Amino acid sequence: MKLAPWIESCKDRLYHWCPACETLHVIPEKGWTRTGTDDRPTFTPSFGQTTRRGYCHYNITDGQLFFHVDSYHSVRGNVALPDIPPAALRRLNGADYVTSEEVFKR
Protein backbone atom coordinates (compact mmCIF):
# COMPACT_ATOMS: atom_id res chain seq x y z
CA MET A 1 0.00 0.00 0.00
CA LYS A 2 1.51 3.28 -1.15
CA LEU A 3 -1.05 5.66 0.44
CA ALA A 4 -2.89 5.32 3.75
CA PRO A 5 -5.01 7.48 6.05
CA TRP A 6 -4.50 7.75 9.78
CA ILE A 7 -7.58 5.93 10.96
CA GLU A 8 -7.64 7.08 14.61
CA SER A 9 -7.17 10.80 14.03
CA CYS A 10 -6.34 13.31 11.29
CA LYS A 11 -8.85 11.59 9.02
CA ASP A 12 -8.55 14.37 6.47
CA ARG A 13 -4.91 13.53 5.79
CA LEU A 14 -3.23 10.89 3.70
CA TYR A 15 0.28 9.53 4.31
CA HIS A 16 3.03 8.01 2.19
CA TRP A 17 6.51 6.70 2.93
CA CYS A 18 9.47 8.87 1.97
CA PRO A 19 12.46 6.63 1.16
CA ALA A 20 14.87 9.58 1.36
CA CYS A 21 13.80 10.68 4.86
CA GLU A 22 12.82 7.15 5.92
CA THR A 23 9.64 8.43 7.53
CA LEU A 24 5.97 9.04 6.81
CA HIS A 25 5.03 12.29 5.08
CA VAL A 26 1.54 13.80 5.16
CA ILE A 27 -0.54 14.83 2.16
CA PRO A 28 -3.25 17.21 3.40
CA GLU A 29 -6.71 16.83 1.87
CA LYS A 30 -7.17 20.49 1.03
CA GLY A 31 -5.05 22.44 -1.43
CA TRP A 32 -3.85 19.57 -3.62
CA THR A 33 -5.33 17.90 -6.66
CA ARG A 34 -5.14 14.11 -6.90
CA THR A 35 -5.39 12.06 -10.08
CA GLY A 36 -4.28 8.55 -11.00
CA THR A 37 -4.70 5.33 -9.06
CA ASP A 38 -3.71 4.37 -5.51
CA ASP A 39 -0.62 2.62 -6.94
CA ARG A 40 0.31 5.42 -9.37
CA PRO A 41 -1.00 8.66 -7.89
CA THR A 42 -0.27 12.18 -9.08
CA PHE A 43 -0.64 15.17 -6.77
CA THR A 44 -0.26 18.84 -7.65
CA PRO A 45 1.33 21.14 -6.61
CA SER A 46 4.62 19.99 -5.03
CA PHE A 47 5.05 19.17 -1.34
CA GLY A 48 7.44 20.58 1.23
CA GLN A 49 7.91 18.64 4.45
CA THR A 50 10.00 19.83 7.37
CA THR A 51 11.41 16.95 9.39
CA ARG A 52 13.81 16.82 12.32
CA ARG A 53 16.61 16.43 9.80
CA GLY A 54 15.67 19.28 7.45
CA TYR A 55 13.47 20.25 4.52
CA CYS A 56 12.25 17.69 1.96
CA HIS A 57 10.74 19.07 -1.28
CA TYR A 58 9.21 16.81 -3.94
CA ASN A 59 6.48 16.13 -6.47
CA ILE A 60 4.48 12.92 -6.79
CA THR A 61 3.74 12.17 -10.45
CA ASP A 62 2.43 8.88 -11.84
CA GLY A 63 3.64 6.94 -8.80
CA GLN A 64 7.10 8.53 -8.83
CA LEU A 65 8.64 10.86 -6.26
CA PHE A 66 10.71 13.64 -7.81
CA PHE A 67 13.05 15.16 -5.22
CA HIS A 68 14.03 18.80 -5.76
CA VAL A 69 17.55 20.14 -5.23
CA ASP A 70 16.51 22.20 -2.19
CA SER A 71 15.91 19.02 -0.16
CA TYR A 72 18.36 18.39 2.68
CA HIS A 73 19.11 14.80 1.69
CA SER A 74 21.28 13.59 -1.17
CA VAL A 75 18.45 11.82 -3.04
CA ARG A 76 17.60 13.70 -6.24
CA GLY A 77 15.44 13.00 -9.26
CA ASN A 78 12.85 10.23 -9.64
CA VAL A 79 12.32 7.40 -7.19
CA ALA A 80 9.37 4.99 -7.28
CA LEU A 81 6.80 5.69 -4.55
CA PRO A 82 7.38 2.73 -2.20
CA ASP A 83 4.86 0.74 -0.19
CA ILE A 84 4.48 1.94 3.39
CA PRO A 85 6.51 -0.42 5.61
CA PRO A 86 4.36 -2.68 7.82
CA ALA A 87 5.65 -1.12 11.08
CA ALA A 88 4.69 2.38 9.89
CA LEU A 89 1.29 1.15 8.71
CA ARG A 90 0.67 -0.34 12.16
CA ARG A 91 1.50 3.04 13.73
CA LEU A 92 -1.10 4.68 11.48
CA ASN A 93 -3.86 2.11 11.64
CA GLY A 94 -3.11 -0.54 14.22
CA ALA A 95 -2.96 -3.15 11.45
CA ASP A 96 -0.70 -4.29 8.62
CA TYR A 97 -3.45 -3.85 6.05
CA VAL A 98 -6.07 -1.17 5.45
CA THR A 99 -9.08 -1.98 3.31
CA SER A 100 -9.76 0.04 0.20
CA GLU A 101 -12.87 1.55 1.84
CA GLU A 102 -10.64 3.10 4.49
CA VAL A 103 -8.19 4.60 2.02
CA PHE A 104 -8.43 8.35 1.43
CA LYS A 105 -11.74 9.26 -0.17
CA ARG A 106 -11.37 11.09 -3.48
Rosetta silent file (secondary structure, phi, psi, omega in degrees, C-alpha in Angstrom):
SEQUENCE: MKLAPWIESCKDRLYHWCPACETLHVIPEKGWTRTGTDDRPTFTPSFGQTTRRGYCHYNITDGQLFFHVDSYHSVRGNVALPDIPPAALRRLNGADYVTSEEVFKR
SCORE:     score description
SCORE:     0.000 S_00000001
   1 L     0.000  124.593 -176.241    0.000    0.000    0.000 S_00000001
   2 L   -92.657  -24.745 -179.623    1.511    3.284   -1.145 S_00000001
   3 L  -130.952  140.334  178.126   -1.051    5.659    0.443 S_00000001
   4 E  -152.127  144.308  173.930   -2.888    5.324    3.753 S_00000001
   5 E   -85.888  163.453  170.901   -5.013    7.480    6.047 S_00000001
   6 L   -91.033  108.012 -171.377   -4.496    7.752    9.775 S_00000001
   7 L   -65.706  -41.901 -172.765   -7.585    5.930   10.963 S_00000001
   8 L   -74.442  -34.420 -179.957   -7.641    7.082   14.605 S_00000001
   9 L  -151.782  175.126  179.650   -7.165   10.802   14.033 S_00000001
  10 L    52.938   45.820 -174.913   -6.338   13.308   11.285 S_00000001
  11 L   -66.116  -12.727  179.236   -8.846   11.592    9.017 S_00000001
  12 L   -91.732   12.375 -178.703   -8.552   14.373    6.472 S_00000001
  13 E  -122.945  149.462  178.285   -4.907   13.530    5.794 S_00000001
  14 E  -119.056  146.202 -177.233   -3.229   10.887    3.705 S_00000001
  15 E  -121.683  152.470  171.868    0.282    9.531    4.315 S_00000001
  16 E  -141.503  162.981 -179.924    3.033    8.008    2.189 S_00000001
  17 E   -91.172  131.523  175.852    6.510    6.697    2.932 S_00000001
  18 E  -100.211  112.534 -178.927    9.469    8.869    1.966 S_00000001
  19 L   -70.532  -22.070  178.451   12.460    6.635    1.161 S_00000001
  20 L   -75.979  -42.883 -179.897   14.872    9.583    1.357 S_00000001
  21 L   -88.746  -16.594 -176.332   13.801   10.683    4.861 S_00000001
  22 L    56.172   48.444  178.443   12.821    7.145    5.924 S_00000001
  23 E  -155.140  169.133  174.636    9.645    8.425    7.530 S_00000001
  24 E   -77.507  140.387  172.206    5.967    9.042    6.814 S_00000001
  25 E  -118.764  147.471 -177.517    5.028   12.293    5.084 S_00000001
  26 E   -95.660  142.978  170.710    1.542   13.801    5.160 S_00000001
  27 E  -118.007  104.137 -179.847   -0.543   14.833    2.157 S_00000001
  28 E   -63.486  152.481 -178.956   -3.250   17.205    3.397 S_00000001
  29 L   -69.431  -42.875 -173.569   -6.706   16.826    1.865 S_00000001
  30 L   -93.064  138.982  175.153   -7.172   20.488    1.026 S_00000001
  31 L   100.688   -7.630  179.755   -5.051   22.436   -1.426 S_00000001
  32 L  -126.786  147.901  176.073   -3.845   19.573   -3.622 S_00000001
  33 E  -102.358  134.937  179.594   -5.326   17.896   -6.660 S_00000001
  34 E  -117.179  131.817  171.554   -5.142   14.114   -6.895 S_00000001
  35 E  -134.080  175.279  179.099   -5.386   12.057  -10.081 S_00000001
  36 E    85.931 -170.869 -178.085   -4.285    8.549  -10.996 S_00000001
  37 L  -100.693  173.465  176.996   -4.700    5.329   -9.056 S_00000001
  38 L   -62.512  -31.670  179.472   -3.714    4.370   -5.514 S_00000001
  39 L   -84.446  -23.845 -179.308   -0.624    2.616   -6.937 S_00000001
  40 L  -135.920   63.657 -177.534    0.307    5.417   -9.371 S_00000001
  41 E   -76.610  156.422  169.802   -0.995    8.663   -7.892 S_00000001
  42 E  -128.877  132.222  176.600   -0.275   12.176   -9.081 S_00000001
  43 E  -125.210  140.129  173.333   -0.636   15.170   -6.773 S_00000001
  44 E  -133.567  143.617   -0.365   -0.262   18.838   -7.652 S_00000001
  45 E   -80.163 -158.948  179.834    1.329   21.137   -6.607 S_00000001
  46 E   -72.074  168.877  179.723    4.624   19.985   -5.034 S_00000001
  47 E  -116.722  144.967  171.138    5.048   19.173   -1.337 S_00000001
  48 E  -125.932  122.884 -179.814    7.440   20.579    1.230 S_00000001
  49 E  -119.781  130.353  174.234    7.912   18.638    4.451 S_00000001
  50 E  -100.784  121.440  178.650    9.999   19.832    7.367 S_00000001
  51 L  -113.003  179.901  177.195   11.408   16.953    9.392 S_00000001
  52 L   -62.829  -25.433 -177.469   13.806   16.820   12.325 S_00000001
  53 L   -87.073  -27.118 -177.124   16.609   16.427    9.797 S_00000001
  54 L   155.463 -158.159 -174.887   15.667   19.284    7.450 S_00000001
  55 E  -100.468  132.547  178.426   13.469   20.253    4.515 S_00000001
  56 E  -119.287  122.498 -176.093   12.246   17.691    1.956 S_00000001
  57 E  -125.299  127.542 -173.607   10.739   19.068   -1.284 S_00000001
  58 E  -159.257  164.020  169.611    9.211   16.811   -3.936 S_00000001
  59 E  -114.394  152.829  169.584    6.479   16.128   -6.472 S_00000001
  60 E  -117.131  115.565 -177.929    4.481   12.915   -6.792 S_00000001
  61 E  -135.048  121.154  177.105    3.737   12.171  -10.453 S_00000001
  62 L    50.522   43.987  176.892    2.431    8.878  -11.840 S_00000001
  63 L    77.390   12.654  179.060    3.641    6.943   -8.798 S_00000001
  64 E  -118.295  138.289  171.001    7.103    8.529   -8.826 S_00000001
  65 E   -90.053  131.412  173.134    8.640   10.860   -6.258 S_00000001
  66 E  -114.870  110.846 -177.734   10.706   13.644   -7.813 S_00000001
  67 E   -87.778  129.066 -179.676   13.047   15.158   -5.224 S_00000001
  68 L   -82.791  160.707 -176.472   14.034   18.799   -5.759 S_00000001
  69 L   -69.060  -16.751  179.307   17.548   20.138   -5.233 S_00000001
  70 L   -85.174    6.467  175.227   16.508   22.204   -2.190 S_00000001
  71 L   -75.708  148.348 -177.191   15.914   19.015   -0.160 S_00000001
  72 L   -69.946  -28.617 -174.223   18.359   18.394    2.679 S_00000001
  73 L   -86.109  170.625 -175.681   19.115   14.798    1.689 S_00000001
  74 L   -86.276   -6.627  179.156   21.275   13.587   -1.173 S_00000001
  75 L   -72.375  128.882  178.890   18.452   11.823   -3.037 S_00000001
  76 L  -134.452  158.830  175.688   17.600   13.700   -6.240 S_00000001
  77 E    76.840 -157.169 -173.729   15.438   12.998   -9.264 S_00000001
  78 E   -87.068  137.158  174.465   12.853   10.229   -9.644 S_00000001
  79 E  -139.901  136.054  178.360   12.318    7.396   -7.190 S_00000001
  80 E   -61.623  137.183  175.982    9.367    4.990   -7.277 S_00000001
  81 L   -65.888  115.513 -175.296    6.801    5.691   -4.546 S_00000001
  82 L   -82.206  164.466  169.943    7.375    2.732   -2.198 S_00000001
  83 L   -66.595  149.697  175.348    4.860    0.744   -0.193 S_00000001
  84 L   -71.467  127.770  179.224    4.476    1.944    3.385 S_00000001
  85 L   -58.581  145.850 -178.553    6.512   -0.418    5.612 S_00000001
  86 H   -52.511  -40.778 -179.320    4.358   -2.677    7.821 S_00000001
  87 H   -63.564  -39.422  178.780    5.646   -1.125   11.075 S_00000001
  88 H   -70.485  -37.132  177.549    4.694    2.383    9.891 S_00000001
  89 H   -64.305  -37.981  176.266    1.291    1.147    8.706 S_00000001
  90 H   -63.325  -39.275  178.274    0.669   -0.343   12.164 S_00000001
  91 H   -62.401  -37.683 -179.628    1.496    3.043   13.732 S_00000001
  92 H   -74.128  -43.141 -165.867   -1.100    4.684   11.477 S_00000001
  93 H  -126.128   -4.988 -178.088   -3.855    2.110   11.638 S_00000001
  94 L    72.763   14.969 -179.757   -3.111   -0.541   14.217 S_00000001
  95 L  -153.641  160.611  178.213   -2.959   -3.149   11.450 S_00000001
  96 L   -79.979  -16.630 -176.000   -0.704   -4.294    8.621 S_00000001
  97 L  -135.558  141.086  176.811   -3.454   -3.847    6.046 S_00000001
  98 L  -119.691  130.786 -178.892   -6.071   -1.175    5.449 S_00000001
  99 L   -69.661  159.438 -177.286   -9.081   -1.985    3.307 S_00000001
 100 L   -63.203  -27.532  177.958   -9.761    0.036    0.196 S_00000001
 101 L   -66.520  -26.216 -178.538  -12.869    1.549    1.837 S_00000001
 102 L   -87.538  -14.604 -179.159  -10.645    3.100    4.490 S_00000001
 103 L   -69.084  148.391 -178.596   -8.188    4.605    2.018 S_00000001
 104 L   -34.331  125.666  179.105   -8.433    8.350    1.431 S_00000001
 105 L   -78.009  129.758 -179.675  -11.741    9.264   -0.171 S_00000001
 106 L   -80.095    0.000    0.000  -11.374   11.086   -3.480 S_00000001
